Amino acid sequence: MKLNPDLSLTQRLSIVFSVLLLACCGASAWLQVRSNDMREKEVIQDLSRGLAGSIARNAALMDANGLKPDALRRLFGQLMVVNPSVEVYLLDRQGRIQGHDAPAGHLLRQQVDLRPVRRLLDGEPLPILGDDPRSASGRKVFSAAPLRVGGAEPAGYIYVVLMGEAHDQLAARASANSVLRTTLWSMALVALLGLLAGLMAFGLITRPLRRLTEAMRRFNADGAPDTQPRVPPVQRPPSASQRDEIAALEAAFAQMAERIAEQWRALTRQDQERRELVANISHDLRTPLTSLHGYLETLSLKAGALSEAERQRYLAIALAQSVKVGRLAQSLFELARLEHGIVQPALEDFSLVDLVQDVFQKFELPAEARHVQLRAGIPQRMPTVTADLGMIERVLTNLLDNAIRHTPAEGAIDVDLACHDGKVSVTVSDTGPGIPAALRDSLFQRPFSSGGAHRAGGLGLLIVQRMLQLHCSQIRLVERAGAGATFCFELPVAGGVPGAGNGKSRRA
């Protein structure tokens, strides 16, 4: 049976169930009628089993010359008057009909199959159906008895059809009576109630599936994250959820929808951060490039009118702006390589104390020029760490460069090392203006806005964060009382053996 594909699953299940229910009801009705008919035939044949024998024992049916057809005909007529439903026939040894009282034209067979007669005489289970002489192919229950004339071999048989033409006519008229109508209406009512109960059961069973289908239709994969529907979690006992496939599917879809929505929101945030990053970098590039272009254009147009000192000052400013542009371009290139996974850390064991001293030497002159003091707090015993030496050097360089540029004159920058729980923590703090509260949440997500105090250090902090993430570490902004910004990160101890010591040495 092919169903319309436009129908819903519930509708198709209901149609299939209705067809199966009607088919089962029809089969049940047929089997019931058939069973009742066979039961009726069995009862009638069992009750009338000896009828043919009683007729055969009548001495008036035969004499020394054999059977007396006239006497048979009169006896048959009397029996059929007493019981119109029976039909009596006289058969010879081969089953040919020798005598009957059927009206002219009603006898359609001249011979009866004797095999059912022998089965009945042998006492086989009832009902046993034999040929109906008044039907070309019909078979009916009967009673039979042999006729013997002086010998053991039967001279013929008395063959009595127990449910003859008169019975069939009466049964046909009675088929439309109130009893049969009541039976049929009762069966129709039972079928209708079963159909309604089945449809209600299908509706209850498929309700979670319809709810899931509706949720999937509402789920708009092209919409904004805020418009994504919230699929309610399935509140079921764990054992019930394991047994109910639809509930498990609904829970899985709810988890998938929530995961997709969360990923979508993350992609939206990343896209927004990328847009802001491009906008901020464009602003960062425009300022030095405009300044560089302006001073170079002045030198080109007024080269003869400028003094040597002015030319040198203009060239120094242009050179400083070009260095700033180059440093920004290098930071962008390095950040792109980190975010695309091109750069991977090459781990090695090294002394973090020696690295801090090398970085201090690199910034010694810039710190003196800005009148900023560099101080290191290092325990007496400090273990080596396992990390990428070049990346950690770049991390310290970016943090110190950012701190020097935002620390006022006569200020100080501290780099403190500490070992605990198999890790070495590095803390870089300054005495500058600190990070505004409005920028702390997005500090490591995008460069600072144009009004931020640490706007120029945005890319450097992003690079620091990406490099430390490659080391399974995180850069944190530590909240401390007073002015200044404090950043902290951790590195694993080489071999997992922590060091000891609490003494600190300071170096300007």
N, C-alpha and C positions, 0 to 999 in steps of 0.2 A: 504494500500500500504506500503510495507516494503522496506525501503531504505538501501543502503549500509552504515554500521556504519563508514566506513573509510572516507566517504565524509564529508566535512566541513559543518558548519551550513548554510553558504551562498549558497553552492551548493545544499543542500537539500531543502532549501527554494525556490531556483530557479526552481528545478525540480517540486516541488509541485505546484508552481505558474504556470509553463508551462502547466502541466497537467490540472489544473483547468481552465486556460485560453482557452486551446483547447476544453475542455468539454463545457465551456460556449459559445464559438464561434459555436461549432457544434449544441448545443441546440438552440442558437439564429437563426442559419441558418434554422434548422428544423422548428422552430416556425414561421419564416418569410415565408418559403415556404408553410407551413400549413395554415397560415393566408391568404396568397395570393390566395391559392386554394379555401379556404372557401369563400373568398370575391368574387372570380370569379363565384363560384357556386351560391352564393346569387344573384349576379347581373343577371346572365343568367336565373335563376328560376323566379326572379321578372319580368324580361322583357317578359318572355314566359309564364307567369301564365295563360293568356287567350287563349293560342294556342289550348289546348284541348277543351275549350268551343266553339271556332269557328268551330272546326271540328264536334263537337256534334250537332251544329245547322244546319248542312248540311242535307237537306231533302232527298237527294238521298241515305242516309245510311240506311234507314228503310222504311217499308211500313206497311200495315195493318197486314201482316203476321209476322212482326218483322224485325230483322236485315237482311241486304242483304250482305252476306260475299263477294260476287264477287265485289260489288261496294266498299266495304271497302278496299279490297285488291288493287283495282285500285287507290283509293284515297291515300292509304298509300304509294303506289309506287310513285305517283306523288309528294307527300310531301317530301319523302326522296330524290327524284331527285332534287327538289328545294333546300332543306337543308339537305345535306348528314349527318350532325351531329345528326339529330333527328331520333328516332325509334318510330313508332306508333303501339299500340297494342289495341285490343278490348277485354275487360274483361266482364264476366258475374257478377251476383250478388255476387258470392262467390270469385271472383277474378281469376277464371280460364280463361286462354287465349283462346279466341274463334276465333280470327283473327289476322294475322300479315303478314308481307312481308319479314320475315327473310330468308336468304338462308338456304338450307337444311343442317341440322347438327349444325346450330349456336344457335338454341333455346335450352337452358339448363334447363329452368324452365317451368313448365306447369301451375303454379299458382303464383299470386303476392299477397303479404301481403297488405290488404286494410287499415290497421291502419294508415300508413303514408298518404294514399289518403284522409282519413277522416280528418286528421290533417290539410292537405293543404286546403281542402274545408272549414274547420272551421276558416281559416285565422290565424293560428298560425305563430310565427316568422320564417323567412327563415334564412338559407336554411334547407329544409326538405329532407332527403334522403330516397328513396324507393328502392325496389328490382329491380335488373337488370336481365331481362329474359335471356340475353345472357351470364350470369355469374352465376356460382353455388353459390357464396357467395357475389358478389359485390353489392354495393349500390350506386345509383346516383341520381342527382336532376331530377325532372320530372314535368310534368304538367298533370292534370287530370280533367275530367268533367263527370258528370253523363249523361246517355242516358235514356230518358223517352219516353214510348209509351202509351199515353193516360192516365196515372195515375200518382199519386204522387210518388210512389216508383220507383226508377231507375231500368230499365231493364238491365243495365250494365254500363260500364265505358269506356271512352276513356282515354288511359294511354300512355303518350308521354315521352319517355326518351330523355332528352335534350342534353346529351353528350354521344352519342353512340360509337360504335366500331370505326367508321371513325374518330371521334374526338380523341379517345384514340391513334389511329395510328399516326395521325398528331401531337399530343402532344409529343409522344415518339420520333418522328423524330426531332421535334423542340427543344427537351431538350438539344441537343448538339450544338445548333446554337451559334452564336457569342454573343448574348445578355446574355444567361445563362453563357457562359464562362466568359464574362466580369464581371458579378455579382459575380461568384465564385472567380475569381482572385482578385476582390476588397475586398471581405471578407477575403481572405487569406492575402492580404497586410495589412488590418487593424489588423488582428490577429498578424502578424509579428511585426508591429509597437508597438502594445500593449505589446508583449512579450519583445521587446528590452527596451521599457520604464520601464516595471516592473523590468527587470534585473538591469537596471541602478539605479532604486529607491532602490532595495534591496542592491545593492553595496554601495550606499550612506548611507543607514540606518545602515548597519552592519559595516561600516568603523570603528567607535569607538570600536565596539566589537572585530574586527580583531586586532586593535592596542592594545587593552587590552590583547588579547590572546597572541600576540607576546611578549608583555612586561612580561607576566607571564612565557612564555617559556624561556625568557632570564634570568629571576630571578633564580639565582643558590643559593639555600639555603645552599649548602655545600661549597661555595666558601669563599674566604677571604673577609672581610668587604670592602676593597678598590675596589674589583671587582664587588660588588653589583651594578646593574644598577640603575641609577637615573630615576625614573618614573616621567615624566614632569607633573606638576599640571594641572588640567583641568581649563582652563581660560574661564569660562562661567558666564553669569549673574546668580545671586542667584535664580531668578524665573525660568530660563531655567533649571538649575541643579535640581531643585525640581521636574520638570515635566519630565525630561529625565532620565529614570531608568538606561540606559547604562552609562550616564555621572556620575550619582551618584555612580554606581558600580566602575567606573574608578577612581573617586576621593577617594573612600573608599580603593581601592587596593593601590593607591599611598600612602595614609597615613599609611596603614598597612606595605607596603614595607619599607617606611622610618623608621617606628617604629622598625621593625625587624632588619634593618641595624644598627640603633642606639643601640639597645640592643646587637646586635652581636659585635659592636665595644666596648661597655662597657664590655662585657664578655671577649673580647680579652685583653682589658686593665687590667681587674682584673686578668686574667690568667698570663699576663706578670708581674704584680705586685707580684702575688703569687710566680712565679718563682724567681724573684729578691729577694723577702723576704726570700725564702728558701736558696738561695745562700748566702745572707748576714748573715743570722742566722748561717749557716754552718761555715762561716768564723769567726763569733763571738764566736762560740763554740770551733772551732779548736784551736784558740790561747790560751785560758785559760786551755783547756784540755791538750794541748801539754806541757804547762808550768807546770801544776800540775803533769803530768806523769813524766816529766823530774826530778823535785825535789824529788818526791817520789822514783823514781828509784835511784837517787843519794844517798838518805838516806838508801835505802836497800842495795846497793852495797858497800858503803863506810861508813857504820855506825861506824865501829871501828876506822877509820882514821880521822873522823871529831871531832872537839872540841865541847864542849857543846854549845858554842855561835853560831857556824855554824849550828849545828843541830836545834837550836831554830829559827835561821833566816830562814832556809830552810822550817821548819814546818810552820812558820808564812806566808811565801810566798805561800806555798801549800794551807794553810787554806784560804788565801785571794782569790786565784784562784777558790777554790771550792765554796766560797760564791758567787763569780761572776757568776759561772756556774749555781748555784742554783737560783740566782736572775733572770737570763736570762730564765731558764726553767719555773720559776713561771710566768714571764711576758708572755711567749708564751702560757702557759695554760690559763692565764686570758684573753688574746686577743682572743684565740679560743672560749672561753665561751661567750665573748661579741659578736663576729661576728656571732655565730650560734644562738643567741637569748636565750641562756640558762639563762642569768642573766637579771633580770628586776628590775628597781629602786623601792625601798620602800619609798615613799614620806612622809616627815614629816616636821614640822616647827622647825627651830633651828636658833641660833645666829651665823652668819658668822664671827663675831668679835671673839667670843670665839674659833671657829674652827681655825682661823688664828693664834691665840695665842698658841693653842695646837700644831699646826704644827711647829711653830717657836721653841717651847721648844724641839721638837723632833730633830731639826737640829741645835740646839744651839752648841753642842760640835763639830760636823763636821765643822760648819762654823768657830768656833774659831781655830780649827786645821789648817784650810786653810787660816786664817787671812782674813775672809770675813765678812762684816757687814750686818746684817739682819735689814731691816727697814720696818715699817708698816705705811701706810698713811690711817687713818680711820677717817671719820667725827664724830663729837660729837654725833649726833643722827643717828643711823643706824637700820633700821627695820630688822626683821627676814625674812628668805627666806624659800621657800618650795622646798625641794630636798631630795635626798638620802644622808644622812649624811656620810655613809661609802664611797660612790663613790666620793663625793666632797672632802673628806679628801684624797682619793687616787689621785685625780686630782692635788690638791695642793702639795701633797708629790712628785709626779712625776715632776712637774714643778720646785719645789725648788731643788730637787735632781739634776735635769739636769742643773739648773742654778749654783749651788755650784760647780759642777764638771767642768764647763766651765768658771768660773769667776776667774781671776788671783788673787794672793795675794794683799791685801790692796784694793780689790774691794768691791762692795756693791750690795745687792739684795733688791729691793723694791717690796712690795705688797701693792697696793693701792685699796681702795674700794670707790665706788661712787654710788649714787642712783639717778635714773632719769627714768621717764615714767613708773613707776611701776616695774622696774627691778634694780637689784644690779649688777654693773659691777665689775669684779675682774681683775686687771692688775698686771702681774708679769714681772718685768724687771731686767736685770743685766747689769754689765759693762764689760762683756766678749767680745770676738772677733766678736760676732754676727753670723748671718746665711749668708753664701755665696749666692750671687744672683742666681747662677746656681741651687741651691737646694731649693729655696723658692717655686717654683711652685709645686714640688712633696713632700713638707715637711710633709704633713699628709697622704701621699699615701703609702709610703714604707720607710724602714730604709734608712739612708743616705749611700751613697757609701763610699768605704773604704778611699777615700781621703777627705771626708767631715770633717769639724771641729766638728760637733755635731753628728758624726756617732753613738756613743754609746747610744744616747738618742732617736733613732728612734722608738724603740718599746714603750718606755714610752709615746711619743707623740701620737702614734697610739692608745694606751689605753685611753689616755686623750680624744682624739677625739671621740672614740666609746662611752665612758661614757657620755660625754656631748650631743652626739646625742640622747641618751636615754632620756635626759632631754629637748629635742627639742631646744638645744643650739649648738653653734659652737665655736670652738677655733680659734682665728685669730692671725696672726702674724702682729703686728702693725709696720708700717714704722715710725721710729723716727731718727732724725738727731744724728750723733755721733755713737760711738761703742755700742755694746751690742744687746741683743735680747729682744723683748717685746711681751708677749703673753697676750691676753685678752679674757674673756668670760663673759656671763651674766646669772643670775639666777632670777626667778620671786620672787617678794616680797610676803610674806605670806598674804593672804587676799587682795592682790592688792592695799595696802595702802603704798605709798612711804614715806620715811623719809625725814628729812631736816638736814641742817648743813653743814658748809664749813670748820670748823676748823680741823686741822690734828695734830696728835701726833706721834712722832717718838720714836722707841724703838730699841736699838742696840741689 
